[in-house]
Amino acid sequence: MGTEIFSLEGKRALVTGASRGIGAAIALAYAECGADVALAARSADDIEALADKIRGLGRNAVAITTDVTDLDQVHACVDQAIEQLDGLDICVNNAGGSKFMAPAVETRIDGWHKAIRLNLDSVFYFCQKVGAHMLEHGRGSVINMASVAGVSAAPTLSYYSAAKAGVIGLTRTLAAEWGGKGARANAICPGWIKTDLNKPMWENEEFAKEWVKNQPIARWGDTDDIVGAAIFLASDASTLMTGQTMIIDGGQTIA
C-alpha cells in the first residue's frame, strides 16, 4: 500500500472559514492532493485570491461569499458548491472563533447567542444540508473543527467551550446516525495554533513561550500541523473511522 491511499484525486470539498488560517491551509492542501474545492467565508477578496491560487494548481475552485450564521445563505452555499463541483465528497466546518473573554456570570446574553450561532448552529446548518446530499449518494466525509476548549475547561470562554463541546457531541451523533450509509463524521480539536485570530498571544515571543511551557511539546502549532489530520479524515485512509475526535495540542490536555 502506497501513499495513494491519502490521495484526494477526483474528490470535491467544501471548506468554511476558508479566508485565512486553518481553513485556508486545509483548502489549499486538499487542492494539492487532487481535490476541487469550494471556499466559503464572508471575505470575498480573500477567498477569491485563494481560489485563483488553487486554479493555478490545475484544480477547480469556487469562492462563495457566505455568512455561516444565516441558514438561507448556508443552503445557497451548499447548493452552489454541489452545482459547480458536480457534487460534494468532503465538508470541513472550520468557521468559528472566540471574539471576547469574560467570566460566565458577566457574559452578556446577546454575546452568548451570537457566539453559539457562529460556533455551533452554523456547524449544524452545514451538516444537515451536506449530510442529506452525502446520504443520498452513499458517500462522504464531514470534518468538524472543534477545540481543546471543548474537552477541557476554558475560563472566560464559557460560550466557546460549550459550543465546541456541542460540536463534538453533534459529530458523534451524526456518526451514529450515518453509520452504514456511506457518510462519516469526525472532529479535530486544535490546541494553540498560530493564526491571525490569536496573534496578540503569540507574536510576543516571551509571552508565547510562557503560554505553552507546560505542554509536553512546548511550542505553538502552525496551521500545517492540522492539515495532515484533515487530509487523513478526508481520504480513503480513514474509511473505518467515524465519530472520533482527533486532539492536536502538543499534549496540552494531558499536562
Phi and psi in degrees as GROMACS dihedral restraints (atoms count N, CA, C in turn):
[ dihedral_restraints ]
;  ai    aj    ak    al  type     phi  dphi    fc
    3     4     5     6     1  -104.8    20    10
    4     5     6     7     1  -167.5    20    10
    6     7     8     9     1   -72.6    20    10
    7     8     9    10     1    -7.3    20    10
    9    10    11    12     1   -62.0    20    10
   10    11    12    13     1   -19.4    20    10
   12    13    14    15     1   -65.3    20    10
   13    14    15    16     1   -20.0    20    10
   15    16    17    18     1   -95.0    20    10
   16    17    18    19     1     1.1    20    10
   18    19    20    21     1   -68.8    20    10
   19    20    21    22     1   145.1    20    10
   21    22    23    24     1  -113.3    20    10
   22    23    24    25     1    19.4    20    10
   24    25    26    27     1   -55.8    20    10
   25    26    27    28     1   127.0    20    10
   27    28    29    30     1    84.0    20    10
   28    29    30    31     1    -5.3    20    10
   30    31    32    33     1   -88.5    20    10
   31    32    33    34     1   158.8    20    10
   33    34    35    36     1  -126.7    20    10
   34    35    36    37     1   127.5    20    10
   36    37    38    39     1  -124.6    20    10
   37    38    39    40     1   147.5    20    10
   39    40    41    42     1  -118.1    20    10
   40    41    42    43     1   126.6    20    10
   42    43    44    45     1  -122.6    20    10
   43    44    45    46     1   122.0    20    10
   45    46    47    48     1   -92.7    20    10
   46    47    48    49     1   159.9    20    10
   48    49    50    51     1    60.2    20    10
   49    50    51    52     1    38.9    20    10
   51    52    53    54     1   -91.7    20    10
   52    53    54    55     1     8.4    20    10
   54    55    56    57     1   -76.8    20    10
   55    56    57    58     1   -22.1    20    10
   57    58    59    60     1  -164.3    20    10
   58    59    60    61     1   178.4    20    10
   60    61    62    63     1    57.8    20    10
   61    62    63    64     1  -140.2    20    10
   63    64    65    66     1   -61.1    20    10
   64    65    66    67     1   -41.8    20    10
   66    67    68    69     1   -61.8    20    10
   67    68    69    70     1   -45.8    20    10
   69    70    71    72     1   -64.4    20    10
   70    71    72    73     1   -40.4    20    10
   72    73    74    75     1   -63.9    20    10
   73    74    75    76     1   -41.2    20    10
   75    76    77    78     1   -66.6    20    10
   76    77    78    79     1   -44.7    20    10
   78    79    80    81     1   -59.6    20    10
   79    80    81    82     1   -44.4    20    10
   81    82    83    84     1   -66.0    20    10
   82    83    84    85     1   -41.7    20    10
   84    85    86    87     1   -63.7    20    10
   85    86    87    88     1   -39.2    20    10
   87    88    89    90     1   -60.1    20    10
   88    89    90    91     1   -43.4    20    10
   90    91    92    93     1   -63.2    20    10
   91    92    93    94     1   -40.7    20    10
   93    94    95    96     1   -64.2    20    10
   94    95    96    97     1   -25.8    20    10
   96    97    98    99     1   -91.0    20    10
   97    98    99   100     1     2.8    20    10
   99   100   101   102     1   110.9    20    10
  100   101   102   103     1     0.9    20    10
  102   103   104   105     1   -88.9    20    10
  103   104   105   106     1   152.1    20    10
  105   106   107   108     1   -88.1    20    10
  106   107   108   109     1   145.8    20    10
  108   109   110   111     1  -135.2    20    10
  109   110   111   112     1   132.9    20    10
  111   112   113   114     1  -100.0    20    10
  112   113   114   115     1   132.3    20    10
  114   115   116   117     1  -111.4    20    10
  115   116   117   118     1   125.8    20    10
  117   118   119   120     1  -120.2    20    10
  118   119   120   121     1   130.7    20    10
  120   121   122   123     1  -172.0    20    10
  121   122   123   124     1   169.3    20    10
  123   124   125   126     1   -79.8    20    10
  124   125   126   127     1   -25.2    20    10
  126   127   128   129     1   -85.4    20    10
  127   128   129   130     1    98.3    20    10
  129   130   131   132     1   -62.6    20    10
  130   131   132   133     1   -42.2    20    10
  132   133   134   135     1   -63.4    20    10
  133   134   135   136     1   -42.4    20    10
  135   136   137   138     1   -66.6    20    10
  136   137   138   139     1   -44.4    20    10
  138   139   140   141     1   -75.0    20    10
  139   140   141   142     1   -27.8    20    10
  141   142   143   144     1   -69.8    20    10
  142   143   144   145     1   -37.3    20    10
  144   145   146   147     1   -64.3    20    10
  145   146   147   148     1   -41.2    20    10
  147   148   149   150     1   -67.8    20    10
  148   149   150   151     1   -37.4    20    10
  150   151   152   153     1   -61.1    20    10
  151   152   153   154     1   -40.2    20    10
  153   154   155   156     1   -61.8    20    10
  154   155   156   157     1   -40.4    20    10
  156   157   158   159     1   -64.5    20    10
  157   158   159   160     1   -40.4    20    10
  159   160   161   162     1   -67.6    20    10
  160   161   162   163     1   -40.4    20    10
  162   163   164   165     1   -62.1    20    10
  163   164   165   166     1   -31.9    20    10
  165   166   167   168     1   -65.3    20    10
  166   167   168   169     1   -18.4    20    10
  168   169   170   171     1   -87.8    20    10
  169   170   171   172     1    -0.7    20    10
  171   172   173   174     1    88.7    20    10
  172   173   174   175     1    11.8    20    10
  174   175   176   177     1  -106.2    20    10
  175   176   177   178     1   157.0    20    10
  177   178   179   180     1   -79.3    20    10
  178   179   180   181     1   138.6    20    10
  180   181   182   183     1  -139.7    20    10
  181   182   183   184     1   138.5    20    10
  183   184   185   186     1  -126.4    20    10
  184   185   186   187     1   123.5    20    10
  186   187   188   189     1   -98.8    20    10
  187   188   189   190     1   121.5    20    10
  189   190   191   192     1  -124.9    20    10
  190   191   192   193     1   106.4    20    10
  192   193   194   195     1   -68.3    20    10
  193   194   195   196     1   121.0    20    10
  195   196   197   198     1  -145.8    20    10
  196   197   198   199     1   134.3    20    10
  198   199   200   201     1   -93.5    20    10
  199   200   201   202     1   108.1    20    10
  201   202   203   204     1   -69.6    20    10
  202   203   204   205     1   -11.0    20    10
  204   205   206   207     1   -87.5    20    10
  205   206   207   208     1    -4.5    20    10
  207   208   209   210     1  -103.3    20    10
  208   209   210   211     1   113.2    20    10
  210   211   212   213     1   -59.1    20    10
  211   212   213   214     1   -41.8    20    10
  213   214   215   216     1   -64.2    20    10
  214   215   216   217     1   -39.9    20    10
  216   217   218   219     1   -67.1    20    10
  217   218   219   220     1   -36.6    20    10
  219   220   221   222     1   -61.7    20    10
  220   221   222   223     1   -47.6    20    10
  222   223   224   225     1   -62.1    20    10
  223   224   225   226     1   -41.2    20    10
  225   226   227   228     1   -65.0    20    10
  226   227   228   229     1   -38.2    20    10
  228   229   230   231     1   -61.8    20    10
  229   230   231   232     1   -48.7    20    10
  231   232   233   234     1   -65.0    20    10
  232   233   234   235     1   -42.4    20    10
  234   235   236   237     1   -60.5    20    10
  235   236   237   238     1   -42.6    20    10
  237   238   239   240     1   -66.4    20    10
  238   239   240   241     1   -41.3    20    10
  240   241   242   243     1   -62.5    20    10
  241   242   243   244     1   -43.6    20    10
  243   244   245   246     1   -64.0    20    10
  244   245   246   247     1   -42.1    20    10
  246   247   248   249     1   -66.9    20    10
  247   248   249   250     1   -46.4    20    10
  249   250   251   252     1   -81.2    20    10
  250   251   252   253     1   -22.7    20    10
  252   253   254   255     1  -102.3    20    10
  253   254   255   256     1    -0.9    20    10
  255   256   257   258     1    62.5    20    10
  256   257   258   259     1    40.4    20    10
  258   259   260   261     1   122.4    20    10
  259   260   261   262     1   171.6    20    10
  261   262   263   264     1  -136.6    20    10
  262   263   264   265     1   134.2    20    10
  264   265   266   267     1  -111.3    20    10
  265   266   267   268     1   -20.6    20    10
  267   268   269   270     1  -138.8    20    10
  268   269   270   271     1   138.2    20    10
  270   271   272   273     1  -135.5    20    10
  271   272   273   274     1   123.7    20    10
  273   274   275   276     1  -109.7    20    10
  274   275   276   277     1   111.7    20    10
  276   277   278   279     1   -90.4    20    10
  277   278   279   280     1    89.3    20    10
  279   280   281   282     1  -104.2    20    10
  280   281   282   283     1   -20.4    20    10
  282   283   284   285     1   -60.9    20    10
  283   284   285   286     1   140.0    20    10
  285   286   287   288     1   158.4    20    10
  286   287   288   289     1  -173.3    20    10
  288   289   290   291     1   157.2    20    10
  289   290   291   292     1   165.7    20    10
  291   292   293   294     1  -113.2    20    10
  292   293   294   295     1   114.3    20    10
  294   295   296   297     1   -99.0    20    10
  295   296   297   298     1   -10.1    20    10
  297   298   299   300     1  -156.7    20    10
  298   299   300   301     1   163.7    20    10
  300   301   302   303     1  -125.8    20    10
  301   302   303   304     1   134.0    20    10
  303   304   305   306     1  -166.3    20    10
  304   305   306   307     1   143.9    20    10
  306   307   308   309     1   -57.6    20    10
  307   308   309   310     1   151.7    20    10
  309   310   311   312     1   -55.4    20    10
  310   311   312   313     1   -41.9    20    10
  312   313   314   315     1   -71.1    20    10
  313   314   315   316     1   -12.6    20    10
  315   316   317   318     1  -108.9    20    10
  316   317   318   319     1     1.4    20    10
  318   319   320   321     1   -74.2    20    10
  319   320   321   322     1   127.1    20    10
  321   322   323   324     1   -72.5    20    10
  322   323   324   325     1   142.3    20    10
  324   325   326   327     1   -62.6    20    10
  325   326   327   328     1   -38.6    20    10
  327   328   329   330     1   -66.5    20    10
  328   329   330   331     1   -34.9    20    10
  330   331   332   333     1   -65.5    20    10
  331   332   333   334     1   -40.5    20    10
  333   334   335   336     1   -58.1    20    10
  334   335   336   337     1   -51.0    20    10
  336   337   338   339     1   -63.9    20    10
  337   338   339   340     1   -40.6    20    10
  339   340   341   342     1   -62.1    20    10
  340   341   342   343     1   -41.7    20    10
  342   343   344   345     1   -68.3    20    10
  343   344   345   346     1   -39.1    20    10
  345   346   347   348     1   -66.2    20    10
  346   347   348   349     1   -38.9    20    10
  348   349   350   351     1   -61.9    20    10
  349   350   351   352     1   -41.3    20    10
  351   352   353   354     1   -71.8    20    10
  352   353   354   355     1   -43.9    20    10
  354   355   356   357     1   -95.4    20    10
  355   356   357   358     1   -18.9    20    10
  357   358   359   360     1  -126.2    20    10
  358   359   360   361     1   -53.3    20    10
  360   361   362   363     1   -57.7    20    10
  361   362   363   364     1   -43.2    20    10
  363   364   365   366     1   -61.4    20    10
  364   365   366   367     1   -37.0    20    10
  366   367   368   369     1   -64.4    20    10
  367   368   369   370     1   -43.1    20    10
  369   370   371   372     1   -62.7    20    10
  370   371   372   373     1   -42.7    20    10
  372   373   374   375     1   -54.9    20    10
  373   374   375   376     1   -49.0    20    10
  375   376   377   378     1   -68.6    20    10
  376   377   378   379     1   -42.5    20    10
  378   379   380   381     1   -60.7    20    10
  379   380   381   382     1   -41.4    20    10
  381   382   383   384     1   -65.5    20    10
  382   383   384   385     1   -46.5    20    10
  384   385   386   387     1   -71.8    20    10
  385   386   387   388     1   -49.3    20    10
  387   388   389   390     1   -68.1    20    10
  388   389   390   391     1   -38.8    20    10
  390   391   392   393     1   -58.9    20    10
  391   392   393   394     1   -40.8    20    10
  393   394   395   396     1   -60.3    20    10
  394   395   396   397     1   -41.1    20    10
  396   397   398   399     1   -65.3    20    10
  397   398   399   400     1   -44.8    20    10
  399   400   401   402     1   -65.6    20    10
  400   401   402   403     1   -41.1    20    10
  402   403   404   405     1   -66.5    20    10
  403   404   405   406     1   -35.5    20    10
  405   406   407   408     1   -62.4    20    10
  406   407   408   409     1   -34.4    20    10
  408   409   410   411     1   -99.9    20    10
  409   410   411   412     1    -2.4    20    10
  411   412   413   414     1    71.6    20    10
  412   413   414   415     1    26.5    20    10
  414   415   416   417     1  -162.1    20    10
  415   416   417   418     1   156.8    20    10
  417   418   419   420     1   144.7    20    10
  418   419   420   421     1   155.8    20    10
  420   421   422   423     1  -132.4    20    10
  421   422   423   424     1   120.6    20    10
  423   424   425   426     1  -102.5    20    10
  424   425   426   427     1   131.0    20    10
  426   427   428   429     1  -122.8    20    10
  427   428   429   430     1   113.7    20    10
  429   430   431   432     1  -101.5    20    10
  430   431   432   433     1   127.3    20    10
  432   433   434   435     1   -84.6    20    10
  433   434   435   436     1   110.4    20    10
  435   436   437   438     1  -100.0    20    10
  436   437   438   439     1  -137.8    20    10
  438   439   440   441     1  -170.9    20    10
  439   440   441   442     1   157.3    20    10
  441   442   443   444     1   -61.4    20    10
  442   443   444   445     1   -21.5    20    10
  444   445   446   447     1   -65.5    20    10
  445   446   447   448     1   -17.5    20    10
  447   448   449   450     1   -86.6    20    10
  448   449   450   451     1    -9.4    20    10
  450   451   452   453     1  -119.9    20    10
  451   452   453   454     1    -3.3    20    10
  453   454   455   456     1  -148.2    20    10
  454   455   456   457     1   167.6    20    10
  456   457   458   459     1   -65.0    20    10
  457   458   459   460     1   146.3    20    10
  459   460   461   462     1  -136.6    20    10
  460   461   462   463     1    77.3    20    10
  462   463   464   465     1   -53.3    20    10
  463   464   465   466     1   138.3    20    10
  465   466   467   468     1    73.0    20    10
  466   467   468   469     1     3.2    20    10
  468   469   470   471     1  -130.8    20    10
  469   470   471   472     1    44.9    20    10
  471   472   473   474     1   -58.0    20    10
  472   473   474   475     1   -41.3    20    10
  474   475   476   477     1   -64.3    20    10
  475   476   477   478     1   -39.4    20    10
  477   478   479   480     1   -71.5    20    10
  478   479   480   481     1   -43.2    20    10
  480   481   482   483     1   -61.2    20    10
  481   482   483   484     1   -44.5    20    10
  483   484   485   486     1   -64.8    20    10
  484   485   486   487     1   -42.6    20    10
  486   487   488   489     1   -64.9    20    10
  487   488   489   490     1   -44.8    20    10
  489   490   491   492     1   -70.8    20    10
  490   491   492   493     1   -33.3    20    10
  492   493   494   495     1   -63.7    20    10
  493   494   495   496     1   -37.5    20    10
  495   496   497   498     1   -64.0    20    10
  496   497   498   499     1   -38.2    20    10
  498   499   500   501     1   -61.4    20    10
  499   500   501   502     1   -42.2    20    10
  501   502   503   504     1   -64.5    20    10
  502   503   504   505     1   -44.0    20    10
  504   505   506   507     1   -63.3    20    10
  505   506   507   508     1   -41.7    20    10
  507   508   509   510     1   -61.7    20    10
  508   509   510   511     1   -43.5    20    10
  510   511   512   513     1   -59.8    20    10
  511   512   513   514     1   -45.4    20    10
  513   514   515   516     1   -62.8    20    10
  514   515   516   517     1   -42.1    20    10
  516   517   518   519     1   -67.4    20    10
  517   518   519   520     1   -41.4    20    10
  519   520   521   522     1   -60.6    20    10
  520   521   522   523     1   -42.1    20    10
  522   523   524   525     1   -59.5    20    10
  523   524   525   526     1   -40.5    20    10
  525   526   527   528     1   -68.2    20    10
  526   527   528   529     1   -40.0    20    10
  528   529   530   531     1   -71.3    20    10
  529   530   531   532     1   -34.1    20    10
  531   532   533   534     1   -91.5    20    10
  532   533   534   535     1    -9.0    20    10
  534   535   536   537     1   -55.3    20    10
  535   536   537   538     1   133.6    20    10
  537   538   539   540     1    82.5    20    10
  538   539   540   541     1    -2.4    20    10
  540   541   542   543     1  -110.8    20    10
  541   542   543   544     1     7.0    20    10
  543   544   545   546     1    95.6    20    10
  544   545   546   547     1   -14.8    20    10
  546   547   548   549     1  -105.2    20    10
  547   548   549   550     1   142.6    20    10
  549   550   551   552     1  -122.3    20    10
  550   551   552   553     1   158.0    20    10
  552   553   554   555     1  -141.3    20    10
  553   554   555   556     1   128.3    20    10
  555   556   557   558     1  -139.2    20    10
  556   557   558   559     1   164.9    20    10
  558   559   560   561     1  -127.3    20    10
  559   560   561   562     1   152.5    20    10
  561   562   563   564     1  -119.8    20    10
  562   563   564   565     1   133.7    20    10
  564   565   566   567     1  -115.0    20    10
  565   566   567   568     1    96.8    20    10
  567   568   569   570     1   -73.9    20    10
  568   569   570   571     1   151.8    20    10
  570   571   572   573     1   -93.7    20    10
  571   572   573   574     1  -133.6    20    10
  573   574   575   576     1   -81.4    20    10
  574   575   576   577     1   107.8    20    10
  576   577   578   579     1  -116.0    20    10
  577   578   579   580     1   139.1    20    10
  579   580   581   582     1   -74.6    20    10
  580   581   582   583     1    97.7    20    10
  582   583   584   585     1  -128.3    20    10
  583   584   585   586     1   168.3    20    10
  585   586   587   588     1   -61.3    20    10
  586   587   588   589     1   -30.7    20    10
  588   589   590   591     1   -59.8    20    10
  589   590   591   592     1   -39.9    20    10
  591   592   593   594     1  -114.3    20    10
  592   593   594   595     1    25.8    20    10
  594   595   596   597     1   -54.7    20    10
  595   596   597   598     1   -39.3    20    10
  597   598   599   600     1   -58.1    20    10
  598   599   600   601     1   -21.3    20    10
  600   601   602   603     1   -88.1    20    10
  601   602   603   604     1   -24.5    20    10
  603   604   605   606     1  -115.9    20    10
  604   605   606   607     1   -11.1    20    10
  606   607   608   609     1   -73.3    20    10
  607   608   609   610     1   -22.9    20    10
  609   610   611   612     1   -86.6    20    10
  610   611   612   613     1   110.7    20    10
  612   613   614   615     1   -58.5    20    10
  613   614   615   616     1   -44.6    20    10
  615   616   617   618     1   -67.3    20    10
  616   617   618   619     1   -42.8    20    10
  618   619   620   621     1   -64.0    20    10
  619   620   621   622     1   -41.2    20    10
  621   622   623   624     1   -62.4    20    10
  622   623   624   625     1   -42.2    20    10
  624   625   626   627     1   -62.5    20    10
  625   626   627   628     1   -41.2    20    10
  627   628   629   630     1   -62.4    20    10
  628   629   630   631     1   -36.4    20    10
  630   631   632   633     1   -64.7    20    10
  631   632   633   634     1   -33.6    20    10
  633   634   635   636     1  -113.1    20    10
  634   635   636   637     1    13.1    20    10
  636   637   638   639     1   -64.0    20    10
  637   638   639   640     1   -24.6    20    10
  639   640   641   642     1   -91.6    20    10
  640   641   642   643     1    -1.0    20    10
  642   643   644   645     1   -76.0    20    10
  643   644   645   646     1   143.5    20    10
  645   646   647   648     1   -55.8    20    10
  646   647   648   649     1   -42.0    20    10
  648   649   650   651     1  -101.9    20    10
  649   650   651   652     1    96.0    20    10
  651   652   653   654     1   -84.8    20    10
  652   653   654   655     1    64.8    20    10
  654   655   656   657     1  -149.1    20    10
  655   656   657   658     1   157.5    20    10
  657   658   659   660     1   -73.5    20    10
  658   659   660   661     1   144.7    20    10
  660   661   662   663     1   -83.3    20    10
  661   662   663   664     1   158.5    20    10
  663   664   665   666     1  -105.2    20    10
  664   665   666   667     1   164.2    20    10
  666   667   668   669     1   -58.1    20    10
  667   668   669   670     1   -31.7    20    10
  669   670   671   672     1   -63.4    20    10
  670   671   672   673     1   -21.9    20    10
  672   673   674   675     1   -69.7    20    10
  673   674   675   676     1   -18.4    20    10
  675   676   677   678     1   -96.3    20    10
  676   677   678   679     1   -24.8    20    10
  678   679   680   681     1   -59.8    20    10
  679   680   681   682     1   -42.7    20    10
  681   682   683   684     1   -58.4    20    10
  682   683   684   685     1   -43.7    20    10
  684   685   686   687     1   -64.7    20    10
  685   686   687   688     1   -38.7    20    10
  687   688   689   690     1   -66.5    20    10
  688   689   690   691     1   -37.3    20    10
  690   691   692   693     1   -67.2    20    10
  691   692   693   694     1   -46.2    20    10
  693   694   695   696     1   -55.9    20    10
  694   695   696   697     1   -48.2    20    10
  696   697   698   699     1   -70.2    20    10
  697   698   699   700     1   -23.6    20    10
  699   700   701   702     1   -86.2    20    10
  700   701   702   703     1   -18.3    20    10
  702   703   704   705     1   -96.2    20    10
  703   704   705   706     1   175.2    20    10
  705   706   707   708     1   -71.6    20    10
  706   707   708   709     1    -7.2    20    10
  708   709   710   711     1   -69.0    20    10
  709   710   711   712     1   -15.6    20    10
  711   712   713   714     1  -120.9    20    10
  712   713   714   715     1    28.7    20    10
  714   715   716   717     1   -65.9    20    10
  715   716   717   718     1   -18.1    20    10
  717   718   719   720     1   -98.6    20    10
  718   719   720   721     1     7.9    20    10
  720   721   722   723     1  -109.3    20    10
  721   722   723   724     1   121.9    20    10
  723   724   725   726     1  -154.5    20    10
  724   725   726   727     1   150.3    20    10
  726   727   728   729     1    75.1    20    10
  727   728   729   730     1    14.9    20    10
  729   730   731   732     1  -103.7    20    10
  730   731   732   733     1   158.2    20    10
  732   733   734   735     1  -121.1    20    10
  733   734   735   736     1   114.3    20    10
  735   736   737   738     1   -93.6    20    10
  736   737   738   739     1   116.1    20    10
  738   739   740   741     1   -97.2    20    10
  739   740   741   742     1   120.5    20    10
  741   742   743   744     1  -122.8    20    10
  742   743   744   745     1    89.6    20    10
  744   745   746   747     1  -141.3    20    10
  745   746   747   748     1    16.1    20    10
  747   748   749   750     1    65.5    20    10
  748   749   750   751     1    15.2    20    10
  750   751   752   753     1    87.8    20    10
  751   752   753   754     1    12.1    20    10
  753   754   755   756     1   -53.6    20    10
  754   755   756   757     1   -43.2    20    10
  756   757   758   759     1   -79.1    20    10
  757   758   759   760     1    -3.6    20    10
  759   760   761   762     1  -108.8    20    10
  760   761   762   763     1    -5.6    20    10
